[in-house]
């Protein structure tokens, strides 16, 4: 059981791991031992997540979600299977935590009168500065 928050926890049977050969450091071990962990989590069919969280998670994950709604996280940062497995789980937990927080509603605001005045004065100052750079004309 993976605990994400007080309300959200994912049972171990919803997550599957596959170990594959990793590129990068490791010497001859890289060619012999499958140390990279590939975590698969079926977001669309998961009973552990609410609909809104699923939708935000799919949006956050982007290309990591397949057309069937399965999230794939590849972890190959470390040289051991166990550390890569834990890294993949940590990344999944971070993604779900981010998706679980509701986005704040943006309320439209208008600039205050003072801010408008300050902006216009800055524009005037800048225009005068640029005007002084021009060559002097004799009429």
Order of alpha helices (4+ residues) and beta strands (2+ residues): beta-beta-beta-alpha-beta-alpha-beta-alpha-alpha
